[in-house]
Amino acid sequence: FATVTGSQTRNGLSVRALLTSLVFVKAMAYFRGDSQVSLEDMRQILPFVLHDKLQQNPDSPFFESPGNTVLRVDKISWIRKLFDLSCQEYD
């Protein structure tokens, strides 16, 4: 993930985790009747695929912010927020 968001994790993602994410996202789009994967599909699936893969860095300044302390225990919301922040940095 990008530089601002990089301090939140202790590890990166493996190729296997990324490929698994792609398979699940494509399957979700297919079962919804879509011929293409949307960014929203990725936003919804990634937290459930990656919640046991990403390790939080509890010492990250990100978790000290007033609205972010709850994300230490809510990993699904944390990964979704991490994805959103990464998309914002990309834009």
RAURHU-V930453 format. One record per residue. N is the residue number from 1. RES is the residue in one small letter. SS is DSSP state (H for helix, E for strand, C for the rest). PHI is phi in whole degrees, -180 to 180 (none if undefined). Layout:
N RES SS PHI
N RES SS PHI
This chain:
1 f C none
2 a C -69
3 t H -60
4 v H -65
5 t H -86
6 g H -64
7 s C -76
8 q C -78
9 t E -118
10 r C -97
11 n C -140
12 g C -105
13 l C -109
14 s C -83
15 v H -61
16 r H -61
17 a H -65
18 l H -67
19 l H -67
20 t H -61
21 s H -59
22 l H -62
23 v H -62
24 f H -66
25 v H -66
26 k H -64
27 a H -64
28 m H -62
29 a H -63
30 y H -61
31 f H -69
32 r C -84
33 g C 87
34 d C -94
35 s C -88
36 q C -133
37 v C -84
38 s C -102
39 l H -63
40 e H -66
41 d H -59
42 m H -64
43 r H -61
44 q H -80
45 i H -86
46 l H -52
47 p H -60
48 f H -79
49 v H -83
50 l H -101
51 h C -61
52 d C -98
53 k C -95
54 l C -88
55 q C -104
56 q E -71
57 n C -101
58 p C -64
59 d C -88
60 s C -65
61 p H -60
62 f H -56
63 f H -77
64 e H -86
65 s C -64
66 p C -53
67 g C -87
68 n C -105
69 t H -64
70 v H -68
71 l H -70
72 r H -65
73 v C -105
74 d C -104
75 k H -67
76 i H -64
77 s H -65
78 w H -63
79 i H -67
80 r H -64
81 k H -65
82 l H -62
83 f H -63
84 d H -62
85 l H -64
86 s H -65
87 c H -64
88 q H -64
89 e H -66
90 y H -66
91 d C -65
